[in-house]
Amino acid sequence: MKNIFKKIIAYILRVESQLVLFKYKPKIITITGSVGKTSTKDAVYAVISKIAHVRKSEKSYNSEIGLPLTILGISNGWNNPLVWLCNIFKGLWLFIGPHEYPKWLVLEVGVGKPGDMRRTALWLKTDVVIITAIGETPAHIEFFNSRKHLIEEKNSLVKTLKKDGLLILNADDPDVLEMKAKTKNIVITYGFKEDADIVGSSETISYNNNCEPEGVIFRVDEQGKSLPVIIEGVFGRNHVYAALATLALSSGLKFNILNAINSLKNYDVPPGRVRLLRGIKDCLIIDDTYNSSPFACKSALETLGQVKCTGRKIAILGDMLQLGRHTVEAHKSVGKIAKENCNILMVVGPRAQAIKSGAIEAGMNSEAIFEFLDSYQTAKFLETFVQKNDLFLIKGSQGMRMERVVEGVILDKENKDKLLVRQDDEWLKRDDKSMP
């Protein structure tokens, strides 16, 4: 009954969304990939918001219901039929009555199972499609027959492009770059390869006068110009790629590149995405708890290895979910990377045992590895484990709720609702039900 109700709601909201798009005719930018969708969405929004009225997918509203919620500008009704009924009337009134509507929509599109793209986004007519990266073992691969099958599912978003639409591809991902040969649309590529249209280089971490990390700096080459780009408060190549994708968009749409770069300097990066937070006892936390996949986890570990610090480097890694038959191999591979980039490794959850195995196989001392059943147990242990100047990387799939670990060591607990991911009422109710 619940699934039937959900399908009916999704259908009604999709029809209303189509009517609203027909009426207001906004420019539509869609973003997909296995890594970096949300970071790219937020970077794109930061640039366009300076020049036009724009709306972006809130949180990760990237499903068959999430996209209509963004298009109609309504909230998630969760399991409340009255809220959904109210939402339906709001969507209808948006179409019937006079309203000020955004000139641009920036929509994140996710796929978890075969057929998701058809249900979620193929009814759109888009002006720009950005495809970020797939990775060797993509998230959600559990539900696909093969990696190729998942790539084809994501590639189908290109079919939504208008004839004069713009396709933006990550040149560093071979599977993404291959999509260039399958379209007649204008294509702009970005990445660190010299033959990309927008080329990044000289990526480094910036530090303040106290030798504390502040953000990332890199250069971008575009049409013969080489310009510095600074992004404050975040780390990792994931954010650099998001910036490069946004600058590729700016180049393709003839925006002012200097203005775009300035918009990226301190834009609002959501919680849980490689953000630097201050912790108790003068420790620092790289909070990457929004979600996890093998590609993203390895990238985060390499970032941990690159950051200079005087204390211990500690990686706290939870299970990576929805990897199916690739689960053990992917976790072991992460463990081998962890060995090279941290002094102490903490693994959380049953699947993360393979991270421990991979680290030991790579030569890590087993005495430097700690095991925990869940995020509650980990947070409790850290209360007495933290030392001055420690640097923590905390990461895991959404279902592992690794933000609880961050909450245990964060300094500014009064503002945790703003600093941590998944702090809205619906998630906190789940916490109450799952307390040990």
Helices and strands as residue ranges (DSSP letters): H 2-24, E 27-32, H 37-48, E 54-56, H 66-72, H 81-96, E 104-108, H 116-120, E 126-131, G 141-143, H 147-155, G 156-160, E 161-170, H 174-177, G 178-182, E 186-191, E 198-207, E 213-222, E 225-232, H 237-252, H 257-264, E 275-278, G 280-282, E 284-288, H 294-306, E 313-318, G 324-326, H 327-341, E 344-348, H 353-361, G 366-368, E 369-372, H 375-385, E 391-395, G 398-400, H 403-409, G 413-415, H 416-419, H 425-434
